[in-house]
């Protein structure tokens, strides 16, 4: 299979998972689409080398998380120009939807690296070592970022305390 066909096959098979991970990182559908597009453009440039090395997922994941942090760093931090979204009524009997909204708001309050660590550890189900490799940091940084992110979630979203405690216990915290 030629490299272009191989890349198209990879993208068509992984676009949904990449989009979900990008949405969890950014908290915004449009920013997530931009992040996935930017990631795939960067990956496409080196596809022959990446695909020849075996499984391209770790490289693609690392590229996406690096791009997310880079984009966040470039933004001007003086004023947050986004208005808070209007409150929306939740559908009756939709506890999962309510929890998803709370998780989304809580994730939006985290620093990009903390959000990336939580998404990699608990959504992508990577180990601490794999997370450290993906983010290009040490395992102790992953542990401290996880600890700090979970503590911040407990503070900013007390309604998720039970969920955070469960995740913390999974991560080796208590």
Number of C-alpha atoms within 10 A of each C-alpha: 6 7 15 12 10 13 18 12 11 14 15 9 11 12 14 11 12 23 18 16 22 27 19 21 29 21 19 14 14 12 15 21 17 14 24 24 16 16 22 19 12 15 20 18 10 11 18 15 13 17 17 10 10 9 10 15 14 15 15 20 20 18 20 26 25 18 17 23 16 12 12 15 11 8 10 8 9 6 7 8 7 6 6 6 6 6 6 6 7 11 9 8 8 10 11 9 13 15 14 12 13 17 19 17 15 21 25 16 17 19 14 20 20 22 22 29 27 26 20 23 21 13 13 14 12 16 15 20 16 16 27 21 16 22 23 14 12 13 17 12 16 26 19 13 19 24 19 14 24 24 16 19 22 18 13 17 17 14 14 17 17 11 16 19 16 13 18 17 11 11 17 9 13 10
